[in-house]
């Protein structure tokens, strides 16, 4: 666990980084994405921030809040449904037309809706948490590699809960809740490892946010979701992490050298304070560049590291990457053929 005062002290030093950092927040009009983008706007010097979300009203409202918080910053809202791969491509095309480099890609788009498919044929939940996120990374990775001062991807989902991968149900359409969580968590972490192989100078963080008040349950339907919502309402006051603290902790993941691409990373972010070292990576080594991190900044336990090592031995990094790319291509082709 990283103490909150250490997190806050590191964030206060973000202004020591060069100005004009470029950040893209996908899923930034509520919850974790919004609170992290707000803290980034608060601390960064003259940032350019892309805010991607579904709600035009929420996006415009948050854009105005950021502009008031940091009048020297530039904040651009892009309204799209990111469950569609063609929309993810369109967003990336827009960003690539305006930027030569990106410092931070923050991905928190998600849902508790477990049923249904997108019009492109992907399971809705997987479209948001797996396919869209990887499409954003693939499309924007060349710009991340061009950055000079910070090069990082943070994907907020279910880190430290990695489990067995079910290649026979890759989109997790028929898995139980626990099996689905473990499957999706491992797919997320190993997909980040695949991206890191092609871009070793970029660091990648998979994070579990803990219990934070957000709008992730919007649109979720069915008796199971109604039951879960009731449970969340009862338990939330006991376990919720305050939104501002969640924003600070996620901003720390985004900017601290603790989660850099290694000790030789020249774009590591905010230098480590005394007593703070590089985090242990998903392969069990320090500073390898891909991290599975819990809600309080701690790395995954050895049990998870052993499981991930087993999956790597089964060539799951490449198999996961191949499956994601194949399903995305199929989704895009289905639209072109309609």
N, C-alpha and C positions, 0 to 999 in steps of 0.2 A: 504494500500500500504506500502511496505517495501522499504525504500530509498536505492538507489544503493550503497551509501557509507557504509551503514550497511551491505549489502550483501557482498561487497568486503572485509570489515574488518573481517567478520565471515569466509569467505573462506581463508583468509590469516592465520587463526588459525588452519586450517585443519592439518598442520604439527604437531600440538600438540597432535593429536590423535595417537594411536599406529601405528607403521609402518606395512607394509605387508597387508593392507586392500585388500580384493578381491571384484572386481566389475564385473558385467556382463552388457554390453550395447547391447541391441537388437534393430537393426536399427541404427547402429552407423557409417555408411559410408557416411552420408550427413546430413545436417540440424541440428536439435536440438540434436539428438543423438551424432553426430560428435563433435559439439562445446562443449557439456557438458563433453564428454569423454576427450576431449583435456584439458579442465580446470581441470578435475580430475587428469589427468596425470601431469599437471603443479604443483598442490598443494600437492598431496598425497606423503607420504614417502614410497618408494619402493613398490608401489602397484602391484598387479597382476590383469590385466585387460583383459577380454574376449570381443572381438569386433566381433559382429555378423552382417553380411550383405549379400546382394545378389551379389555384384560386387567384383570379385576377384581382379581386378586392383585397385579399390578404396580402398578395404580393405588393400591390401599390401602397397599402398601409405600411408594410414593413420597410419598403424602400424609403418612404418619407421619414420613418423613425431613424433609419441609419444615416440619412442625410442630415438630420438634426443633431445626431450624436457625433458625427464627424463631417463637418461641412467641407473639408478639403478632400474627402474621398469621393469616388465615383461609384454609383450603385445602379446596376442594370437589372431589371426584372424581365425574365423570359417565362411566359405562360405556355405550358405544354403538359399533356398527359404522358408521363415518362414510362408508362407501362407498354407503350408502343415503340418498337425499335426504330421505326421510321421517324418518330418524333425525336428520339435520342440523337439520331443522325442529323436531323435538322438543327437541333440546338447546338451540337458540336460544330456544324458548318458555320453557324452564325458566330460562334466564339472564335473559330479559327480565322474567320475573315477579318477580325478586329485585333487579334493578339498574336504576337510572335513567341511568347513564352507564358507559361502558367506556373505559379509557385505552389498552389494548393488546390487539390480536388477533394471535396468533402461530400460523402455520399451517405444520406440517411433516409432516403425515400423508402417507404415500406407500408405494410398493411397487416391487419389481423384477419382479413378476409381469407378464408381457406378454400373456398370453392369458386368455380367459374373460370372461364378462359377469356383472353383478350380476342379482339377481332382478327389478330394475326395468328391465333391458334396456340398461344402459350398459356400455361397456367398463370392466373393473374398474380398470385403471391410471388411465384418464382420470376415472373416477368419483371417485377419491381426490385426484388432483393438480390437476384442473381443476374439476369440477362441485361437489364438496363444498366446496372452498375458496371458490369464488365464492358458493355458497349461504350460507355463514357470513358472508361480507362483506356481501352484500345484506341479510341478516336483521339483522345487528348494526350496520350503518352508522349508523342513526339514534341508537343509544346512543353510538357513537364520536363523533358530531358534538356530543353534549351534554357531552362531557368538557371540563374547564377547564384541566388541567395537562399533559396529554400526549394526543395523538390519533394513533395509528399502527397500521398493518397491516404485518406482515412475513410474506412467503410464501417459504419455503425450497424452492427447486427447482433450476432450471438457468439462472439469470441469467448474462448475458454470453455465452451460447451461442445467442442468438436466430438463427433461420433463416427460410426461406420457410414460409408457412402454406399448408396443403393443405385448402382448403375442401371438396374432393370426398372427403376422408377425415378429417373433422374430429376424430373420436375416435381417430385414428391406429391403426386396427385392422390396417392392411396396410403401414405404412411401415417402412422399414429403421431400424436403430438411430440412425444419424446424422441422417437426415431427421426421425425422430420427436423426437429431442432438440431440434433447431432449431425444429420446428413447435410443440411443447409450450412451449418457452421463450418464443417470440414470443406465443403465445396468452396465457400467464400475464402477461407484461409489458403487453400491450395491454389485457387485461381490467382490470388495475389502473389503467391510464390512463382507462378508461371509468368506473370507480368514482370516480376523482379528479375527473372532470368534474362529477359530481353532488355531490361533497363536497370542494370545493377546500381546506377547512380541515383535512382529514385527509391525512397523508402516508403513502405506500405504498412499501415496499421489497421488491423481488424479489431474492433472494440465492442464489448457488451456494455450498454449504457446504464444498466440497472433500471430501477423503477423510476420513471420520470413522467410527469404529466405532459401529455402530448395529444395530438389528434390522430394517432395511428389507428384507432378503432373506427374512424369515419367510414361509413359505407359497409361495415361488416354486418352480416345478417345470419340468421339461423339460430336454433336453440343453444348450440354450443357457444357461440359468440355472446349471446345474451347472458349465459351463465358466467362466462369469463368476465364480462363487463361488471356484473354484480360483485364478483369476487374482488376485482380491482378497486371498485368503489369502497368496499369494506376495508381492504388491506392498505390502500394507497397512503392514508395518513400515517401509517405506521412505518412504511418502508420507502416512501418517495424521497428521492434526492431533490433538494430545491433546484429550480430551473437555473438560477444564476450560478450555483455551484456546478451543475452539470455543464453549463456553458464554459465555465473556467476550466474544468477538467478536460473537456474535449479540445479547447483551444490549446491547452498544454500538449495534448497528443499531436496537435497540428504543427506546433512550432518549436518544441523543445528538442535539443540535440540528443536527449535520452532515446529518442526513437528515430535516429538518423540512419543513413546507409552504412554507418561504421565509423571507426575512429579516424579514418582518413577522408571522411566526407567533407568537402570544402563548402558545401551548402547545407550544413547540418542544422541550422536554425539558431535558437537562443542557446548560448553556451551553458554547459552544465555548471551548477553551483557546487561549492565544496560539499563533498559527501554524497553526491548524486552521480551514479554511473550509468553507462549504457544499459538499456533494458535487455533482458534475456529474450531472444528471438524465438520464433516458432520451431526452430530446429534445435533449441536448447543451448545455443551459443549466444554470447553477448554481441550485440550490434551487427547481426547478419543482414538486417534490412527489412525483414518481414516479422511483424509482431502480432501476437494474439493476447489482448489486454482486457482485464476486467474493469468494472465500473470505477475502481479506485486506483487504477494505474499499475496493478500487479500483473505479471505475466502468467500465462497458463501453467498449470501444475505439471510435474513430471509425467503423470499418467497420460495427460493429453499429448505431451511431447512424444511419448512412446507410441501412442496411436498414430500420430501424424507420421512418425518415422516408418511405421508399418505400411501406411498408405503410400508413402513415397516409394517403398520397396516394391509395391504392386503397380508402379508407374502411374499412380493416380494423378499426379500433377499434369502430365501430358493428356491423360484420358479425360480429365475434367475440362481442360482447355479445349480439347477437340469437341467434346459434347456441347459445350457452351457455344462455340463458333458454329457448329452444325445446326443447332436449334435456332440461333439468330438468323442464319442464312435462310433457313426454311421459313421463318416468320416473315422476313423481308420478301422472299419470293412469293409467298401466299398473297401479299398485298399487291405485288406487281401483276399477278395473274388474275386478280379480281376485277 
